[in-house]
Amino acid sequence: MSATEPSPSPEALAAVGVLADRVLDRLATSAGRIVLGITGSPGAGKTTLARSLVEALNEGAGGTADPGVGPVAVHLPMDGFHLANATLDELGLRQRKGAIETFDGWGFVALLERVRREVDHTVYAPAFERAVDEPVAGEIAIEASARVVVVEGNYLLSEAEPWRRVRDLLDESWFCDADDDERMSRLVHRHTESGRSPAAARAWASEVDGANARRIAPSRERADLVVSGVTWAVVADRRRA
């Protein structure tokens, strides 16, 4: 677990098992690969949830007991599609890094299309390395064994072009929800861990992350499932409504 991510409580670890069972039940009746999207505002805990869910899915599906077979579930964060810092500088967007226009949305959509279509060989995806604050090409391997791909990121349910295309590429979408005080505490910790002063961390969390959160919040109503970013309990299940 990264130092910049919230540590899950025992209650949250139990709740993620329930969520994993939900996915495994769906997997049992599916002939192909399932692409699950987890979205939410900055600091909501979606990365921790996605990683914990993938771990639980691999354990519940038998993991990688056979060394010749890859994992059943893979975590695919959207953050690998951050534009490079040099590109952001050229565009005058460096001070808004994390906003929707600072990502390669078309590239992300194209990758999701490949993930759904190319299931007989490994598809490589970029990751984001916080230590250098840059994306790293080809770091994530989505092997043919991956029957569940857990996609995670801020703008999965945005209605802006090209992000509006993402929803149709997901079999199910979840919104990870946490209140503003909880998110702010996590964000300030994250930004100070990354080297910002406490004052600069609070300013970035309030101004940059805050603006992004206001844009993301309405997508909560478009998610199939709403999950607490603190307890990971299900808050709303629209597929059963």
N, C-alpha and C positions, 0 to 999 in steps of 0.2 A: 504494500500500500504506500503510495507516495505521501510525503509529508504535507503536501498541499491539499490532500483530500481528507474529508471527514472520515474518522474511523467508525465502522458500523457497530451499533450496540448489539448485545445478545438478542434483543427482541427483533432488531432488524435482520439479523442473520437467520432467525427462525422464519421471518416473513418472506425472505428471499426464497426459502425453500418452497413456500406456497406458490410464489410466482413462477419458480422453475417447473413445478408440477403442472401449472397451467400451460406452459409452453410445451412440455413433454407430452401432455395429453393431446395437444394439437398436432404435434409431430407424429404421434402414433397413427393419426388418420390422414396424414399428408403423404403423397407419393414423391414430392419434390422438396426442394430447399425452402425454408421459411426465413423471411427477412423481417425482423422486428425492429422498430424504431423507438428509441427513447430520447425524448426532447425535454426542454425545460429552460428556465432562466439561468444565467450565470450564478454559480454557487449553490444551486439547488441540490446537488449531490448525484447527478445523473451518471457521471463517470464511475463513481464508486459503485452505484447500483448496477451499471452495465457490466463492470468487471466481476462483481460478486455473482451476478446472474450467470455469466458465462462459466465461471468456476463451478457453480452448483449444477448447471446443465451438463457439463462434462463429467462430473461425478455421478449424477443421476442416470446418465446414458452409458455409463461404463467407462467414461474417460478415454484414455489412450492405453488401455491394458495391452492391446496388441501393438508392439512397437512398429509394425508395418503399416499402421493405420493412423491418420492424423486426428485432430480433435473434432468432436461433433459440433461444438459451438465456437464461434470466433467473435471477438470484439472489434468493430470497425468504427473508430471515431471520425467525425467530420473534420476535426482539427487539422488533419493532414492536408486539407485543401486551403489552409491559410495562404495568402499570397506572400511571397518572399519579402523580407524587410526592404530590400533594394527596390522592389516593385512598388511597395507601399510608399516609399520615399518619393519615387517618381510621380506617383499619383497624388501625393499630398495627403495620404491617409494614415500615416504611421501613428498619429495621435488618436486614431479611432480604431486601432487594431482590435478585432473581435466583432466589429459591426458587420452587418450582412454583406456590404459591398467590399469587404476586405477578404472575401473568400472567392475561390474559383467555383462558383455554383454550377456552371455547365460541365466542368470536369467531374464534379461530384455526382451529378445526375448520370453522366456517361459511365462512371464506375459502377453505380448501382444497377444500371442496365446490364453491364457485363456480369455482375455478381448473380443476377437472376438467370442470365442466358448461358453463361459458360460454367457448367457444373461438372465437367469431365476433366478439368485440369486446374492447376493452381492459378489464381488471379492475385497479382501483387498490388498492394495499395500503399499510399504514403502514410506516414505517421507524423506527429508533431513532437519535437524534442524541446521541452521547456528549458533545459540547461543552455541551449544555444538560441532559443526563441525563434526557431525556424522549422519548417517541414522537412522531413527526410524521405526521399523517394524509395519505394519498394520495400519498406520495412515490415509490413504486415502481409503475411501469406494466408490467403483464403484457399485452403486446400479442397480437393474434391470431396473429402470426407465431411466437410462442414455442412451439416444439414440445417443449422441455425446460424444466421449472421445477425448479430446484435449491433445495429447501427445507432450511433449516439452523437447528438449535437444540438446546437441551439435552434436551428432554423428548419428542422425537418417538416414542420407543418405550416411554414410561412406560405402566404398566398401570393407572394411576389414571384415574378419570372426570374430564373427558371425553377426556383425552389418549389413552386406549386406542383411540379411534376413528381416530386419525391413521394408524396402521399400514395400515389397509385403504384409505386414500386415497393411499398411496404405491405406485408400481410396483416400487420397489426401495429398500432402506434400507441405509445404510452407517454404521459406527461408526468415528469417528476416535479413535485410541488413542495416548496418550503417558504416560510414567511420571510418578509424583508429583513428582519433583525437577524435571523439565522443565516441568511445568505450573505448579508453584509459582514458578519463576523468571519465567515469562511473566506470571503473574498479578500478582506484585509489581511488575514493570515497568509493566504496564497501569494498575494502581491509582496508582502514583506519578506516571505521566504524566497521570492524571486529577486530580491535585492532592492526594492523600493523602500524609501523611508516610511515610517508609519503615516505621516501626513500625506505623502504622495500616494500611498496605498489606499487611504480613505478617499482621497480625491478621485482616483481612478475608479474605485468601486462605486462611488456615488454618481459620478458624471458619465463615464464611458460605459461601465457595466450596467449602471442604472438605466441609461437610455436604451440599451439593448434589451434589458428585462421588460421595459414598457412595451417594446415592439413584440416581444415573444409571448407575453402574458395572454393575449386573446386566443392564441393557438391552443390553450388548455381546453377550450370548448370543442375543438376538432379532434381531440384524442379519443381513442377507444377506451383507454383506461387511465385513471389518474392515481398516482402512487405518492404517498408521503415521502418527501426527501429526508425525513428524520427517522421514521419508524419502518418505512417501506410497506406499510399497510395499504390496502386498496381503499382509496377515498371515493372513487366513482367508477362504475363499470357500465359503459354505455352499450356494450354488446348484449347486456342482460336487461337493459332498461326497457 
